[in-house]
């Protein structure tokens, strides 16, 4: 897959928020019809637990109305979003949406969903970096199911034009990468461009492992969580967890194409979005050619 990367636009998408990793604007991408994704409407990020006072000021100026937290409960509980960063935002969490009765029916059983969540974590016990990388790769399409409820809610907010909106996970790479692919795909952006957006994360990886070591904890007790356990493994074993590996996003895109034909098919079949919903999403987020 050949990428036509515009370094200037990609640099413009990286929003330097002090104390936050990998905060980016989804704006500026062109779709197959020549329309352009609007700037300043949808942002993707790593967790928002440690912005500095300067970073908080910057985030407040963005006027975020909705924060979509894609992290699992233990992460959100230990490293909550700093209220001062998004004082006027409504908070949506994976945990709340996952356990909402009308959304729980999206999954075959709760046990199936729990199994998907574990994903690559179990692969660390193998001690084999290749097994970890393979588990990470296969985990990408699984997120379409483990996170279906929160992805559907996120899209509903965008359909209702509740923007600016930011969605994030821990590093802003995997769960966030799938969410970004879903949004861009529904806006008619082609797979090469979706992959381009995903790979920008690699340029943001310099301090990612170091920041994960710090864990974002505000005190010593909070440091006793999965992030600390992760860092107890050898660096070469956990490196695949931190990589924005092209095969990860390729696996997602290939799966969506084979299973649903495209992201529109996924949104209609799995998330129960209508043609009218998707048209409204595009009207809200695209500048028409």
Beta strands, then each sheet from edge to edge (+ up, - down):
strand 1: 24-25
strand 2: 36-37
strand 3: 42-45
strand 4: 66-69
strand 5: 90-93
strand 6: 165-168
strand 7: 286-287
sheet 1: 1+ 3- 6- 4- 5-
sheet 2: 2+ 7-
end
